[in-house]
Amino acid sequence: MTGEGNTTWLIPGHVPTLIDAGTGEIAVVAPFRYSVMAWAIASGFIVWGEVPDLMSWIGIAIVSLAGLYTFLREQHLARLAKARGEFGSRPMAPAGPPA
């Protein structure tokens, strides 16, 4: 199967994830977005017998760790805001022209 054939299956599978990401709560959608990497590795191995090379594993690790860091940071900020009695994660900037 060529690259065009892969795209034929990738697009229909990825479009619902993009729609959910735009309309759903990111805390709920994010794990599904990261699971795409696991499914891609598994399908690549099962269908084509391929395993990612070292550079791919490094890239996967960077993306996954960045997502984990962001998730943990947002959890920490939410706990701080809750402890302070604030609602929402961050205050909004005042509206109007700059002073």
VENWODA-V426364 format. One record per backbone hydrogen bond with DSSP energy under -1.0 kcal/mol. NH is the residue of the N-H (numbers start at 1). CO is the residue of the C=O. Records with the same first field share a line. If there is no record, write none. Layout:
NH = CO / CO
This chain:
6 = 2
7 = 3
8 = 4
9 = 5
10 = 6
11 = 7
13 = 9
14 = 10
15 = 11
18 = 14
19 = 15
20 = 16
21 = 17
22 = 18
23 = 19
24 = 20
28 = 25
29 = 25
30 = 26
33 = 29
34 = 30
35 = 31
37 = 34
39 = 35
40 = 36
41 = 37
42 = 38
43 = 39
44 = 40
45 = 41
46 = 42
47 = 43
48 = 44
49 = 45
50 = 44
57 = 53
58 = 54
59 = 55
60 = 56
61 = 57
62 = 58
63 = 59
64 = 60
65 = 61
66 = 62
67 = 63
68 = 64
69 = 65
70 = 66
71 = 67
72 = 68
73 = 69
74 = 70
75 = 71
76 = 72
77 = 73
78 = 74
79 = 75
80 = 76
81 = 77
82 = 78
83 = 79
84 = 80
86 = 81
